[in-house]
Amino acid sequence: MALLEFPNPGEIYNSFKSGALDRDSLNALLSAMYSSYISGLWAEGSSKWAIWTGAGQGMKDMATATYLSMEPLQKKGFLCLTVPQELLDPNNLARFQTRLVVK
């Protein structure tokens, strides 16, 4: 069992495909889950204890990387992510590069 496990959107979608939830409800549920995870990481990274221990920037970077990884699903209309405004600062986003590696 991993210390931290992320929900797999594909597995969640397939489990509700039988009609228990419609697509809009599923999208809202996943959007809330990922938005709260990203926002929570950002808030923890901004806290005094995280800054004091040196883990703050790493947590902020995790939040930014997660947001950038989920952004294509947002552009396709599958997710609607709500994140802190500071995360969307161009100076923060410019430090990251997303690249598609095709084998």
RANOR-V405422 format. One record per helix or strand. SS is the DSSP state (hx for helix, st for strand). FROM is the first residue (numbers start at 0). LEN is the number of residues. If there is no record, write none. Layout:
SS_FROM_LEN, SS_FROM_LEN
This chain:
hx_8_8, hx_22_24, hx_47_6, hx_55_20, hx_84_4, hx_89_4
